[in-house]
């Protein structure tokens, strides 16, 4: 059995150690970063199919802080640490080329990792807020890491919007504490069951939904994302789009909706329609972009729409599709951001009009990005196809064929905008393409290639294996969420309290 | 009543963040929001003529439960102040850098990002 506090202790300790040690040892940040994330990845793979409740300081559930590991947290842990590991591999040469301070970069990176691991593990509402802020503060600093005027501007915009969201979340937590006098998620769920909802709780639920909605960049609250994600260094963009918006946004919303407040028809409709709106608006805005990373950032909004749609349906199949798409999106979107990073590393530009004909010069980048583009636009046999298929089938089964139709339209538009990337960057060239300036281009260094190849292989094969293996990882997720608050309460509070039946 | 005033303070902060054009005023708005929540949390645990939540042997448990203020919100506020300090210092650092780049605190003139 894994000790759950290790997921927070290891990156925190490493984040502290790096600035202390690396004044003397120049190689230390790289090695420590890669070693730490690899260790975390192995630990998180070890947690598969485990269910544990770890009480901090051995205080039992409603009094002390607990860490809860179940199917859903386990899935998120694996995603976070996998993408974290691959991004560190990529950072090795990328950061040296573009930026100056490796030690600060790795330190902030590991802090962000610690915060996200904490968010997905904790079973306490205020502790969730603390970890959320740790991860957010590290990500504000990383978005503005280059200190150019654009990066600072994006970072400030992200910071203001996200801090307002955090204030909303804190206010909601204060209201819930004032009503029930407890901060443990399971205990609050139990008290809501006993006393019923009242206006205070509904108000705080709305505040929480808005707060985490900003963090997950769902459409009315998406304005910060297309600025913040392209401004960050490429591995951080991969982390932000691949993991941060999911761990801080979707995970928290889904956990609160399913395990704390309980799913109702109103919430379900809210999630479905906000999902559809972000799906369509995100992809339409993406079509018009000429900046490689900005286009990808708009696609993150659109794909988040699919995830929200899947979870919003509330049926077991919908949850399965949502969770599967969450997993797949983190793989192919981080791969695409790494591709854009390596294109920028070699050519020095992200403008689609100036790029072209990179397929002969950078075959690994070109083909891994082809795989990622096919998966994000839902072409079989890659993984994105299966998860979108599951979501669409679930929508039809839930009696919402119109919703399914919108999902298909969104997918076709995604294909259109990714054929644009392939056409202008790799397999053709744009208007302002200058052949002579691209003569000296080679493939990127080994570690960057390796990180892209790992993700490309995963994109291909998770699609194939999941036909049979889908119950192995995603079965527990569905069980945890579909069972509603009752099982969650029982698991955490055990026999300390009388729990009324369903 | 006093909770309503807290909420009013929160909305004043929100107004500052959303409607002001000056970075310093936006930062002040965020701080007002944060402090209003801190005040709200402290008020949740407060009781009139309460005693400090420290129990000693001469005190019976009933007296303690009925007289002491709730210590948990105080711990929460302490944490949230520390978090607020981190956010504030980062915000001020970024705004100083922004001032160096643009020579102004007006956000309407910072438009190098594509719209």
Interface residues (C-beta under 8 A of the other chain):
Chain A: X126 X130 X133 X137 X140 X141 X144 X147 X148 X149 X150 X152 X153 X154 X155 X156 X159 X160 X163 X164 X167 X170 X171 X174 X177 X178 X181 X183 X227 X291 X294
Chain B: X10 X13 X14 X17 X23 X26 X30 X33 X34 X37 X40 X41 X44 X70 X72 X73 X76 X79 X80 X83 X86 X87 X90 X91 X94 X95 X97 X98 X101 X102 X110 X112 X113 X114
